[in-house]
Amino acid sequence: MTGVAADDGPRLKVPDRLVVEGGNRLVGSVDIPGAKNAALPMIAATLLTDETCQLTNVPLIEDVEIMVELVRRLGADVSFDRSARTLTITASSITSTEPDAELVSIMRASFLVVGPLLSRFGRIECIHPGGCELGVRPVNVDITGFRAMGARIDVEPSQYSAIADRLDGAHVYLDYPSHTGTENLVMAATLARGYTTIVHASREPEVIQLIQFLKSMGADIRGEGTSVIQIRGRGRLYGTGYRVMPDRMVAGTFAIAVGMCGGAVVLNDVNYGDLEPVLHKLAEVGADVEREEECITVRSEGKLMATEVHSMPHPGFPTDKQAEMGVLLTQADGDSVVVERVFDSRFGYVNALRDMGARIEVNGTRAVINGVSRLKGSRLTAGNDLRSGAALTLAGLVAEGVTTIDSVRFIQRGYEDLARDLAMIGANVHVDSYVESNLSSAI
């Protein structure tokens, strides 16, 4: 993580421009770090107890730094040993139930502290969360669930205010299986009176891990991994220690990169079941996937066949890999179809690929990709979506000539050092310039 000091201070500098020269095969191995989307809700969950919680295998990324700073500003005692990737939090002296507005505006996942704060302390005030620009991403699932559990909530143009003497268990039906909505409501229910049933819950692996973490704190929860989760509220939860699962999204990026560039790369510390939708599609287009106990080897000759991809909630193909798979399919022989069924605005990367020579037609949430396209190096801007930024980096790996990608700071929200790790397996990519991080301006 570039620019991290040896002490507990947050990172101050992040990459701003990448330079990529295409044409290299990828060979070697990559150690997959802890999962961002597992670590963030687990950090929020430490607010449910006054005892010490310790997380290991914590990824060194900006989103984690933001969440760490957020709970610290609420009054939690936080120690982050980055060299050991170990985070220790004791939330025994919380002094505020109003999450810092600047930090909440940076990252949508910061809203995950609302459930724990409301359940344990009975009140919150929080602005509308920010984050990647992926279309409409309301938190109405969370708000509706909190109201069903007895919270009195005022929704104002700029913020939410909620009060509850103590939340009561309730039957909550989710309009859609929201990842963060499920997590927020499960955390809130752990300290509520009585039983809570959440129907149409998210089945994402990171949701399952959060629930296992909560169970290690003493929570009474059943049904994780299914669409119906049941929680019996407890009077209190306790301190615990837990290891963050490997990041299937990071692993998916490298697997897709090998599929399109050709070569052979071993992905270490990977759960095959979590990554199966991506690996299944890679095998379908022509890559070879070997599964071992804790690692996966992806091999490819770079000769790919067209296919159809529908992004869906787990266990479907993950929306966070849709853009990268779209890039790969520009190199597949024939016409491929990509349908986005999770977010309404996730084809923002298409115009950049067209500038590079890709032939893609988009109609609403459906894209038709004509391959094989000869991509040419170009000057691109990553924009405010870390997954699209990663996808454009992969596009540079197969383009002729040099690709320069500006405003890549959002990539650091999900990757410790994407350029470094790609270079280690043979890619010709490096960071050309750095910029002060979003977190720096908020501290």
C-alpha positions in Angstrom: 0.0 0.0 0.0 1.9 3.0 -1.3 2.8 5.7 1.2 1.8 3.9 4.4 3.9 4.9 7.4 5.1 2.4 10.0 2.8 3.8 12.6 -1.0 3.8 12.7 -1.4 6.8 10.4 -3.5 6.4 7.2 -2.0 6.2 3.8 -1.5 9.7 2.2 -0.6 8.9 -1.4 -2.3 6.7 -4.1 -1.5 6.1 -7.7 -3.1 8.6 -10.2 -1.8 7.4 -13.6 -0.9 4.0 -14.9 1.1 3.3 -18.0 0.5 -0.1 -19.7 2.2 -1.7 -22.7 0.3 -4.7 -24.1 1.4 -8.0 -25.6 3.0 -9.8 -22.7 1.9 -13.3 -21.5 1.4 -13.7 -17.8 3.3 -16.3 -15.8 3.9 -16.9 -12.1 1.9 -16.7 -9.0 -0.2 -14.2 -7.0 -1.0 -14.2 -3.3 -4.6 -13.1 -2.9 -5.1 -10.7 0.0 -8.1 -10.4 2.4 -11.4 -9.4 1.0 -12.5 -5.8 1.1 -16.2 -6.7 1.1 -15.7 -9.0 4.0 -13.4 -6.7 6.1 -15.6 -3.6 5.9 -18.7 -5.1 7.5 -16.6 -6.9 10.1 -15.0 -3.7 11.1 -18.5 -2.2 11.5 -19.6 -5.2 13.5 -16.9 -4.5 16.2 -19.2 -1.6 17.3 -21.7 -4.1 18.6 -19.5 -5.0 21.7 -17.4 -3.1 24.3 -14.9 -5.9 24.2 -11.8 -6.2 22.0 -12.0 -7.7 18.5 -9.1 -8.6 16.3 -9.1 -9.2 12.6 -6.2 -10.8 10.7 -5.5 -11.0 6.9 -6.8 -7.4 6.6 -6.3 -6.0 3.1 -4.1 -2.8 2.9 -6.5 -0.7 0.8 -8.0 2.7 1.0 -11.5 1.5 1.8 -10.2 -0.2 4.9 -8.3 2.9 5.9 -11.6 4.9 5.6 -13.6 2.5 7.7 -10.8 2.3 10.3 -10.7 6.1 10.6 -14.6 6.1 10.7 -14.8 3.9 13.8 -11.9 5.7 15.4 -13.7 9.0 15.1 -16.8 7.4 16.7 -14.6 6.9 19.7 -13.3 3.3 19.2 -9.7 2.5 20.3 -8.0 1.2 17.1 -4.6 -0.3 16.4 -3.7 -1.3 12.9 -0.4 -3.3 12.5 -0.1 -3.1 8.8 3.1 -5.2 8.6 1.1 -8.1 10.2 -2.2 -7.2 8.5 -3.8 -7.2 11.9 -6.5 -4.8 13.1 -7.5 -4.5 16.8 -10.6 -2.6 17.8 -12.1 -1.9 21.2 -15.4 0.0 21.0 -15.9 0.4 24.8 -15.9 4.2 24.8 -18.0 5.3 21.8 -18.4 9.1 22.0 -20.6 9.7 19.0 -23.4 8.1 17.0 -23.0 10.4 14.1 -20.5 8.9 11.5 -18.2 11.5 10.1 -19.9 13.1 7.1 -16.7 13.5 5.0 -15.8 9.9 5.3 -19.4 8.7 4.7 -19.5 10.8 1.5 -16.4 9.0 0.2 -17.6 5.4 0.6 -21.0 3.7 0.5 -19.9 0.9 2.8 -19.5 3.4 5.6 -23.3 3.2 6.0 -22.7 -0.3 7.5 -22.0 1.3 10.9 -25.6 2.5 11.2 -27.1 -0.9 12.1 -24.6 -1.6 14.9 -24.9 2.0 16.3 -28.7 2.0 16.2 -29.0 -1.4 17.8 -26.4 -0.8 20.6 -26.9 2.9 21.3 -30.5 3.6 20.1 -29.8 6.5 17.8 -27.9 7.6 14.7 -27.5 10.6 12.4 -25.9 9.8 9.1 -25.7 11.6 5.7 -26.5 9.8 2.5 -23.5 7.6 1.6 -21.3 8.1 -1.4 -19.0 5.7 -3.4 -18.6 4.3 -6.9 -20.9 5.7 -9.6 -22.9 2.6 -10.6 -26.4 4.1 -11.0 -29.2 4.1 -8.4 -28.0 2.5 -5.2 -30.5 3.5 -2.5 -30.3 2.3 1.1 -34.1 2.0 1.3 -33.7 -1.7 2.1 -31.8 -0.8 5.3 -34.2 1.9 6.2 -37.4 -0.2 5.7 -35.9 -3.0 7.8 -34.9 -0.6 10.7 -38.5 0.8 10.7 -39.9 -2.8 10.8 -37.7 -3.3 13.9 -39.3 -0.3 15.6 -36.9 2.5 14.8 -38.3 6.0 14.2 -36.5 7.4 11.2 -36.6 10.8 9.6 -35.4 10.9 6.0 -34.2 14.4 5.1 -32.7 15.6 1.8 -29.1 15.3 3.1 -29.3 12.8 6.0 -31.0 10.1 8.0 -31.9 10.4 11.7 -33.1 7.4 13.7 -34.1 6.7 17.3 -35.0 3.4 19.0 -35.0 2.7 22.7 -34.2 -0.9 21.7 -34.9 -2.6 18.4 -37.5 -5.4 18.3 -37.2 -8.5 16.3 -39.4 -8.4 13.1 -40.2 -10.3 9.9 -38.4 -8.3 7.2 -38.8 -9.0 3.5 -36.2 -7.4 1.2 -37.4 -6.1 -2.2 -34.1 -7.4 -3.6 -31.2 -9.3 -2.0 -29.1 -6.2 -1.1 -25.6 -7.2 0.0 -25.1 -4.2 2.4 -28.8 -4.1 3.4 -28.7 -7.8 4.5 -25.5 -7.1 6.5 -26.8 -4.0 8.2 -30.1 -5.7 9.2 -28.4 -8.8 10.5 -26.0 -6.7 12.6 -28.9 -4.7 14.0 -30.9 -7.8 14.8 -28.1 -9.4 16.9 -28.9 -7.1 19.9 -32.7 -6.7 19.2 -35.4 -8.1 21.4 -36.8 -11.4 20.2 -36.5 -13.0 16.8 -35.8 -11.4 13.4 -36.4 -13.2 10.1 -34.9 -11.7 6.9 -36.5 -13.1 3.7 -34.8 -12.7 0.3 -31.5 -12.1 2.0 -28.2 -11.9 0.2 -26.3 -15.1 -0.2 -22.9 -13.6 -1.0 -19.9 -15.3 0.5 -18.9 -12.1 2.3 -22.4 -12.0 4.0 -21.8 -15.6 5.1 -18.4 -14.6 6.6 -19.9 -11.6 8.5 -22.5 -13.9 10.0 -19.8 -16.4 11.0 -17.8 -13.5 12.6 -20.9 -12.4 14.5 -21.5 -16.0 15.7 -17.9 -16.0 17.1 -19.0 -12.9 19.0 -21.9 -14.8 20.5 -24.7 -14.0 18.1 -27.5 -16.5 17.5 -28.0 -16.7 13.8 -29.2 -19.4 11.4 -29.6 -19.7 7.7 -26.5 -17.9 6.3 -26.0 -18.9 2.7 -29.7 -19.2 2.1 -32.3 -16.6 1.2 -33.9 -16.8 4.7 -31.8 -15.7 7.7 -33.1 -16.0 11.3 -31.6 -14.1 14.2 -32.4 -14.4 17.9 -31.3 -11.2 19.7 -28.9 -11.3 22.5 -28.4 -9.0 25.5 -24.7 -8.5 24.5 -22.0 -9.7 22.2 -18.3 -10.4 23.1 -14.8 -9.9 21.8 -13.4 -12.3 19.3 -10.6 -12.9 16.8 -11.2 -13.8 13.1 -9.3 -14.1 9.8 -10.7 -12.2 6.8 -11.5 -14.5 3.8 -9.5 -14.1 0.5 -10.8 -11.6 -1.9 -12.6 -13.4 -4.7 -12.9 -10.2 -6.7 -9.1 -9.6 -6.8 -8.6 -13.3 -7.6 -11.1 -12.9 -10.5 -9.2 -10.0 -11.9 -6.0 -12.0 -12.2 -7.9 -15.1 -13.5 -9.5 -13.0 -16.3 -6.2 -11.3 -17.1 -4.5 -14.7 -17.7 -7.5 -15.9 -19.8 -7.2 -12.9 -22.2 -3.4 -12.5 -22.2 -2.4 -16.1 -22.3 0.1 -17.8 -19.9 -0.2 -19.7 -16.7 -0.7 -18.2 -13.2 -1.2 -19.8 -9.8 -3.7 -17.9 -7.5 -2.8 -18.7 -3.9 -5.3 -18.6 -1.0 -8.4 -18.9 -3.1 -11.8 -20.5 -2.2 -12.8 -22.2 -5.5 -16.5 -22.2 -4.6 -16.5 -18.4 -4.1 -14.9 -17.9 -7.5 -16.8 -20.7 -9.4 -19.0 -18.4 -11.5 -16.0 -16.6 -13.0 -13.9 -19.8 -13.4 -16.8 -21.5 -15.1 -17.1 -18.8 -17.7 -13.3 -18.8 -18.2 -13.4 -22.5 -18.9 -16.4 -21.9 -21.3 -14.4 -19.4 -23.4 -11.4 -21.7 -23.6 -9.1 -21.3 -20.6 -7.9 -24.2 -18.5 -8.6 -24.1 -14.8 -7.0 -26.5 -12.3 -8.3 -26.7 -8.8 -6.3 -27.6 -5.8 -7.0 -27.3 -2.0 -6.0 -23.7 -1.5 -4.9 -22.5 -4.9 -6.1 -22.4 -8.5 -4.0 -22.4 -11.6 -5.4 -20.7 -14.7 -3.8 -21.4 -18.1 -4.7 -20.0 -21.5 -3.4 -19.8 -25.0 -5.3 -16.6 -25.6 -7.6 -18.3 -28.1 -11.1 -17.5 -26.8 -14.6 -18.3 -27.9 -17.7 -16.0 -27.6 -20.2 -16.6 -24.8 -23.1 -15.0 -23.0 -22.7 -13.6 -19.5 -25.5 -12.4 -17.1 -24.4 -10.7 -14.0 -26.6 -11.6 -11.0 -26.4 -11.9 -7.2 -24.4 -14.8 -5.9 -24.2 -17.6 -6.9 -24.6 -15.9 -10.3 -21.8 -14.2 -12.2 -20.6 -11.3 -10.0 -21.4 -7.8 -11.3 -18.0 -6.7 -10.0 -16.4 -8.9 -12.7 -18.8 -7.8 -15.6 -16.5 -5.0 -16.9 -13.4 -7.2 -16.9 -15.3 -10.0 -18.6 -16.5 -7.5 -21.2 -12.9 -6.6 -22.0 -12.0 -10.3 -22.3 -14.8 -10.9 -24.7 -13.5 -8.3 -27.1 -10.7 -10.8 -27.7 -13.1 -13.8 -28.2 -14.0 -15.1 -31.6 -17.6 -14.3 -32.4 -20.4 -12.2 -30.9 -20.8 -12.3 -27.2 -23.7 -10.9 -25.1 -23.3 -9.3 -21.6 -26.5 -8.6 -19.6 -26.2 -6.5 -16.4 -28.9 -7.5 -13.9 -27.7 -5.9 -10.7 -26.9 -2.2 -11.4 -28.5 0.1 -13.9 -25.4 1.9 -15.0 -22.4 -0.4 -15.3 -21.4 -0.1 -18.9 -19.5 3.1 -18.3 -16.3 1.5 -19.5 -17.7 0.8 -23.0 -16.9 4.2 -24.5 -13.3 3.8 -23.6 -13.1 0.4 -25.2 -14.7 1.8 -28.3 -12.0 4.5 -28.4 -9.4 1.6 -28.3 -11.1 -0.1 -31.3 -13.7 -2.4 -29.6 -17.0 -3.1 -31.4 -19.7 -3.0 -28.7 -23.4 -2.1 -29.0 -25.2 -1.3 -25.8 -29.0 -1.3 -25.4 -30.0 -0.5 -21.8 -28.5 -3.2 -19.7 -27.5 -5.5 -22.6 -24.3 -5.3 -24.6 -23.3 -7.1 -27.7 -19.6 -7.5 -28.1 -18.1 -8.3 -31.6 -14.8 -10.1 -31.4 -12.0 -10.4 -32.1 -11.2 -6.7 -31.8 -7.7 -5.4 -32.2 -7.4 -2.9 -29.4 -5.0 0.0 -29.7 -3.2 1.8 -26.9 -5.0 5.0 -25.9 -5.2 7.8 -23.3 -8.0 6.8 -21.0 -9.6 8.0 -17.7 -10.7 5.4 -15.1 -13.4 7.5 -13.6 -15.3 6.9 -10.3 -15.7 3.1 -10.5 -12.9 0.9 -9.3 -14.0 -2.2 -11.3 -14.2 -0.3 -14.6 -10.7 1.1 -13.8 -9.4 -2.4 -13.3 -11.1 -3.4 -16.6 -9.4 -0.7 -18.5 -6.0 -1.8 -17.0 -6.7 -5.3 -18.4 -7.6 -3.7 -21.8 -4.2 -2.2 -21.9 -2.6 -5.6 -21.4 -3.9 -6.8 -24.7 -3.8 -3.6 -26.7 -1.2 -2.8 -29.3 1.2 -0.1 -28.1 1.0 2.0 -24.9 -2.2 2.8 -22.9 -2.2 5.6 -20.3 -4.9 5.5 -17.7 -5.6 8.7 -15.7 -7.5 9.1 -12.4 -6.9 5.5 -11.3 -7.2 6.4 -7.6 -10.5 4.5 -7.4 -8.7 1.3 -8.3 -6.9 1.5 -5.0 -10.2 1.2 -3.3 -10.2 -2.5 -4.1 -6.6 -3.5 -4.9 -3.5 -3.2 -2.7 -1.2 -2.5 -5.7 -2.7 -3.8 -9.0 0.2 -2.5 -11.1 2.9 -4.1 -8.9 1.1 -7.5 -8.8 0.5 -7.5 -12.6 4.1 -6.6 -13.2 5.2 -9.5 -10.9 3.6 -12.0 -13.3 5.0 -10.4 -16.5 2.8 -7.5 -17.4 4.4 -4.3 -18.6 2.7 -1.8 -16.3 3.8 0.8 -13.9 2.5 3.8 -11.9 3.5 7.1 -13.6 2.2 9.5 -10.9 0.6 9.7 -7.5 -1.9 11.9 -5.9 -3.2 12.7 -2.3 -5.8 10.2 -1.3 -9.5 11.0 -0.6 -8.8 10.0 3.0 -5.9 12.5 3.3 -8.3 15.5 2.6 -10.7 14.3 5.4 -8.2 14.0 8.2 
